[in-house]
Amino acid sequence: MIPPDKHLVYVLGHPEAWRVLAVLDEGPIDRYEQVRKALGMHSQAFQRLLYWMRGYGLVRVRAERTGRGRRGAVPVHLEISQKGRAMLKLLRSLEKEVQGRREELGVRTADLLTTA
């Protein structure tokens, strides 16, 4: 038997990862602190989550290019990767399937990807 893909297992086991992908896919929020605050996560927990998500190639982190010298902190942006977008598509189809079989599965709510 082939073991399940690590990417899928990680994301399915961490609803916060689902929400990060959903927030990044939805749009304008992409700055590190904005995403963290939108999810209401503690800074260290968010760093740990991003460490694994980056390791699995689900998100990318990039520094803002300002075109001039900068003192102090450089703004950091998060981007969803193609693999992350594919994973999100899979998660949304799973959510749709759960929604359709909610009573059968005994699930009270099927709003798995809600970001608020």
N, C-alpha and C positions, 0 to 999 in steps of 0.2 A: 504494500500500500504506500502511495506517495504522500508524504506529509504535506499539510496545507501550506500555502505560501505565507512567509513570515510577514509580508506587508499587510496582507488581508487579516491575518490573526491579530496583529498589533492594532490596526485601525478598528476592527470590530470589537476589540477589548477595551478601547479607550474612546468613550463618547466625546471627550474634549478634542480628540484628533478629528472626528467627524465635523465638529463645529468649526475648527480652524479652517478646514477645507471649504466649508460652506461660506464662511465669512470672506475668505480670500476670493472665492468664485463670484460672490455677489457684487463686489465692486468697491467703491472708492477707498474703503478702509484697507490700507496695506502697511502703514507704518507700524513697527514693532509694538510700541506702547499703545497705539490705538487698538490693535487687534487684541492685545492682552487685556486691556480694560473692557473692550466689548464682550469678552468672554468671562470677565470677572475672576480671572485667575491670579494666584499669587505669582510673583516674579520668578521664584526658583522653580515652581512647578511648571510654569510656562517655558522656561529655559530647558528643562528636562524633556518636556514634550517635543519642543522644536529640535532638540538634539537627536531624538529617535526618528522624528519625521524627516529631518534632513538626511539622516543615515539611510533611510529607506527610499530616498529620492522623491518624497511626496511634496516637499516645499523647498524653495531656494531663498537664501538670504542675500541681499545685496546692499551695498552702501550707496547713498544718494550721491550723484555726481553734480556738483554745483558749478564746476568750471572755474573756481577761484579757491585760493587758500582759505582754510577754515580753522578757527581756533575752537577748542573744546570738542564736544561730542559730535560725531557725524550721524545724521539721521539714517536709520536702518529700515529697509523695506522688505516685506515678505512677499513671495510670489508662489502661486500654486504651479507645480510642474505638470507636464503632460501625464505622467504616471499618477499624480495626485488628482488631476481632472478625471482620468479614467476611473480611479478608485471612487471618486465622488459620484460619478455616473452610476457605478455599480451600487453604491450605498443608496442612492435615490431610487433605483429600481427595486432594491430590497425593501425600502420603506414603503413603496407603492404596493408591493406584494403583501407586506404585513398589514397594511391598511385594509386591503381587500379580504384578508383572512383573520381579522382581529378577534372575532368571536370564537372561531375555531381554535386559535392559538391561546386564547385566554389572556390577551393583552389589553390592558385598559386604555392605553394611549399609543398611537403609532407615530407620534410626532417626534421621530428620532433625531432629525436634523435641525430642530429649532435652535436658534442661536441666542435667544433671550432667556 
